[in-house]
Amino acid sequence: MEVKTKKILIIDDDSRNIFALKAVLKAKKYDCIAAISAKQGFEILEADKEVGVVLMDMMMPDMDGYQAMAKMKTHPELRGIPVIAVTAQAMVGDRERCINAGAAGYISKPVNVDELELQLKNYL
C-alpha cells in the first residue's frame, strides 16, 4: 500500500475511540492527528493545511458533529475538506441525517475498518 500524503484528523471527545482509530489507521500507513473537541479540531484545521479528511464524532459536548460540519461549510478554507461522520447512532435515518448535514460519508461504531478504509480511499 502506498504511503498517504494527506493527514486524517480524528475529532472525538472519547480518548479511547481516538486511540483505537489511530492505532488501526497508523498500522495501515495513514498519518493521523486527533482532537478531543470540535473547538480543538478547528484549531488544528486552521494550523495544518495537510488535513485531507476529517473523521467526526457526531455526539460531543459543547459543539456536536452537526454543528461543527455546519461551521466548516461557512469557512472558505475548510468547506472543501470531506467529513466522514463516525457515530454510535445507527438507527434508521441517522445515516441520511449525517449526509444531509454535510458529511461526505458515514460509518457507525464499532467501526468496521475495511469499510472505513474504502471510504478514506475516496478522499485521500
FIMI-391254 format. One record per residue (C-alpha): residue number from 1; residue in one letter; y, x, z. Coordinates in steps of 0.2 Angstrom, whole numbers, padded with zeros to 4 digits. Each point is the difference from the previous one (the first is absolute). Layout:
BEGIN
<node nr="NUM" rest="a" v="Y" u="X" w="Z"/>
...
end
This chain:
BEGIN
<node nr="1" rest="m" v="0000" u="0000" w="0000"/>
<node nr="2" rest="e" v="0017" u="0006" w="-0004"/>
<node nr="3" rest="v" v="0013" u="0004" w="0014"/>
<node nr="4" rest="k" v="0013" u="-0013" w="0001"/>
<node nr="5" rest="t" v="0018" u="0005" w="-0002"/>
<node nr="6" rest="k" v="0008" u="-0015" w="0008"/>
<node nr="7" rest="k" v="-0001" u="-0004" w="0019"/>
<node nr="8" rest="i" v="-0007" u="-0016" w="0008"/>
<node nr="9" rest="l" v="0011" u="-0007" w="0014"/>
<node nr="10" rest="i" v="-0010" u="-0010" w="0013"/>
<node nr="11" rest="i" v="0011" u="-0011" w="0010"/>
<node nr="12" rest="d" v="-0010" u="-0008" w="0015"/>
<node nr="13" rest="d" v="0005" u="-0003" w="0018"/>
<node nr="14" rest="d" v="-0018" u="0004" w="0006"/>
<node nr="15" rest="s" v="-0003" u="0019" w="0000"/>
<node nr="16" rest="r" v="-0019" u="-0003" w="-0001"/>
<node nr="17" rest="n" v="0002" u="-0008" w="-0017"/>
<node nr="18" rest="i" v="0011" u="0014" w="-0006"/>
<node nr="19" rest="f" v="-0013" u="0013" w="0006"/>
<node nr="20" rest="a" v="-0014" u="-0009" w="-0008"/>
<node nr="21" rest="l" v="0009" u="-0002" w="-0017"/>
<node nr="22" rest="k" v="0007" u="0018" w="0000"/>
<node nr="23" rest="a" v="-0017" u="0007" w="0004"/>
<node nr="24" rest="v" v="-0009" u="-0009" w="-0014"/>
<node nr="25" rest="l" v="0014" u="0002" w="-0013"/>
<node nr="26" rest="k" v="0002" u="0019" w="0004"/>
<node nr="27" rest="a" v="-0019" u="0002" w="-0002"/>
<node nr="28" rest="k" v="0003" u="-0007" w="-0018"/>
<node nr="29" rest="k" v="0014" u="0013" w="-0003"/>
<node nr="30" rest="y" v="0015" u="-0012" w="0002"/>
<node nr="31" rest="d" v="0016" u="0006" w="0008"/>
<node nr="32" rest="c" v="0004" u="-0012" w="0014"/>
<node nr="33" rest="i" v="0015" u="-0002" w="0012"/>
<node nr="34" rest="a" v="0002" u="-0014" w="0013"/>
<node nr="35" rest="a" v="0012" u="-0010" w="0009"/>
<node nr="36" rest="i" v="-0003" u="-0011" w="0015"/>
<node nr="37" rest="s" v="0014" u="-0013" w="-0004"/>
<node nr="38" rest="a" v="0009" u="-0006" w="-0015"/>
<node nr="39" rest="k" v="0016" u="0008" w="0006"/>
<node nr="40" rest="q" v="-0009" u="0017" w="0001"/>
<node nr="41" rest="g" v="-0007" u="-0004" w="-0017"/>
<node nr="42" rest="f" v="0017" u="-0002" w="-0008"/>
<node nr="43" rest="e" v="0006" u="0016" w="0008"/>
<node nr="44" rest="i" v="-0015" u="0009" w="-0009"/>
<node nr="45" rest="l" v="0003" u="-0009" w="-0016"/>
<node nr="46" rest="e" v="0019" u="0005" w="0000"/>
<node nr="47" rest="a" v="-0005" u="0018" w="0004"/>
<node nr="48" rest="d" v="-0015" u="0003" w="-0011"/>
<node nr="49" rest="k" v="0001" u="-0004" w="-0018"/>
<node nr="50" rest="e" v="-0018" u="0005" w="-0003"/>
<node nr="51" rest="v" v="-0007" u="-0017" w="0007"/>
<node nr="52" rest="g" v="-0010" u="-0008" w="-0014"/>
<node nr="53" rest="v" v="-0007" u="-0015" w="0009"/>
<node nr="54" rest="v" v="0002" u="-0009" w="0017"/>
<node nr="55" rest="l" v="-0015" u="-0007" w="0010"/>
<node nr="56" rest="m" v="0009" u="-0013" w="0010"/>
<node nr="57" rest="d" v="-0007" u="-0009" w="0016"/>
<node nr="58" rest="m" v="0006" u="-0018" w="-0002"/>
<node nr="59" rest="m" v="0000" u="-0004" w="0019"/>
<node nr="60" rest="m" v="0012" u="0012" w="0010"/>
<node nr="61" rest="p" v="0012" u="-0003" w="0014"/>
<node nr="62" rest="d" v="0019" u="0001" w="-0004"/>
<node nr="63" rest="m" v="-0001" u="0000" w="-0019"/>
<node nr="64" rest="d" v="-0017" u="-0007" w="-0008"/>
<node nr="65" rest="g" v="-0006" u="0005" w="-0017"/>
<node nr="66" rest="y" v="0008" u="-0015" w="-0008"/>
<node nr="67" rest="q" v="0017" u="0004" w="0006"/>
<node nr="68" rest="a" v="-0002" u="0018" w="-0004"/>
<node nr="69" rest="m" v="-0006" u="-0004" w="-0018"/>
<node nr="70" rest="a" v="0015" u="-0011" w="-0002"/>
<node nr="71" rest="k" v="0012" u="0014" w="0006"/>
<node nr="72" rest="m" v="-0008" u="0012" w="-0012"/>
<node nr="73" rest="k" v="0003" u="-0011" w="-0015"/>
<node nr="74" rest="t" v="0019" u="0000" w="0004"/>
<node nr="75" rest="h" v="0001" u="0019" w="0000"/>
<node nr="76" rest="p" v="0002" u="0008" w="-0017"/>
<node nr="77" rest="e" v="-0010" u="0016" w="0004"/>
<node nr="78" rest="l" v="-0014" u="-0009" w="0009"/>
<node nr="79" rest="r" v="-0003" u="-0016" w="-0010"/>
<node nr="80" rest="g" v="-0011" u="0009" w="-0013"/>
<node nr="81" rest="i" v="-0012" u="0007" w="0013"/>
<node nr="82" rest="p" v="-0016" u="-0011" w="0000"/>
<node nr="83" rest="v" v="-0006" u="-0007" w="0016"/>
<node nr="84" rest="i" v="-0018" u="-0004" w="0004"/>
<node nr="85" rest="a" v="-0001" u="-0013" w="0014"/>
<node nr="86" rest="v" v="-0013" u="0005" w="0013"/>
<node nr="87" rest="t" v="-0003" u="-0014" w="0012"/>
<node nr="88" rest="a" v="-0013" u="-0008" w="0012"/>
<node nr="89" rest="q" v="0006" u="-0016" w="-0007"/>
<node nr="90" rest="a" v="-0014" u="-0005" w="-0012"/>
<node nr="91" rest="m" v="0002" u="-0019" w="0000"/>
<node nr="92" rest="v" v="0001" u="-0011" w="-0016"/>
<node nr="93" rest="g" v="0017" u="0003" w="-0007"/>
<node nr="94" rest="d" v="0005" u="0016" w="0010"/>
<node nr="95" rest="r" v="-0003" u="0011" w="-0016"/>
<node nr="96" rest="e" v="0011" u="-0011" w="-0010"/>
<node nr="97" rest="r" v="0013" u="0000" w="0014"/>
<node nr="98" rest="c" v="0001" u="0019" w="-0001"/>
<node nr="99" rest="i" v="0000" u="0001" w="-0019"/>
<node nr="100" rest="n" v="0014" u="-0013" w="0000"/>
<node nr="101" rest="a" v="0010" u="0009" w="0013"/>
<node nr="102" rest="g" v="0000" u="0015" w="-0012"/>
<node nr="103" rest="a" v="-0016" u="0010" w="0004"/>
<node nr="104" rest="a" v="-0008" u="0009" w="-0015"/>
<node nr="105" rest="g" v="-0017" u="-0002" w="0008"/>
<node nr="106" rest="y" v="-0009" u="-0007" w="0015"/>
<node nr="107" rest="i" v="-0014" u="0007" w="0010"/>
<node nr="108" rest="s" v="-0007" u="-0008" w="0016"/>
<node nr="109" rest="k" v="-0006" u="0009" w="0016"/>
<node nr="110" rest="p" v="-0012" u="0007" w="0003"/>
<node nr="111" rest="v" v="0005" u="0010" w="-0016"/>
<node nr="112" rest="n" v="-0013" u="0002" w="-0013"/>
<node nr="113" rest="v" v="0004" u="0018" w="-0006"/>
<node nr="114" rest="d" v="-0007" u="-0002" w="-0017"/>
<node nr="115" rest="e" v="0010" u="-0015" w="-0003"/>
<node nr="116" rest="l" v="0016" u="0009" w="0007"/>
<node nr="117" rest="e" v="-0003" u="0015" w="-0011"/>
<node nr="118" rest="l" v="-0002" u="-0012" w="-0016"/>
<node nr="119" rest="q" v="0017" u="-0007" w="0005"/>
<node nr="120" rest="l" v="0008" u="0017" w="0003"/>
<node nr="121" rest="k" v="-0005" u="0007" w="-0017"/>
<node nr="122" rest="n" v="0011" u="-0013" w="-0008"/>
<node nr="123" rest="y" v="0015" u="0007" w="0009"/>
<node nr="124" rest="l" v="-0003" u="0019" w="0002"/>
end
